[in-house]
Amino acid sequence: MLACPFCGAPETARIDLEGERFLVFRCMFSPRVDPAQPDDRLAQELAATYAAGSGTAYFRGMCDTLHLHVTKGAGARELLAASPPSPTDR
């Protein structure tokens, strides 16, 4: 079992989806990793990639991805379809 490189929270799940693996930690940090990578190398990779300061790029990328999903992607279509008419539209 691995630990979150930011806060030390334990790993709670591994999700294999369409040839990719996502590790899920109790703190909800969920990095994408190589499914063929052994655990000892995964721990090193997480520490090198995220704990060494480059993790901000990961979080910025996730923020941008979520923003696009909600403003222009499927999330936007769902949100706009479920929105009641605004007072100015009546």
Secondary structure by P-SEA (a helix, b strand, c coil): cccccccccccccccccccbbbbbccccccccccccccaaaaaaaaaaccccccaaaaaaaaaaaaaaaacccaaaaaaaaacccccccc
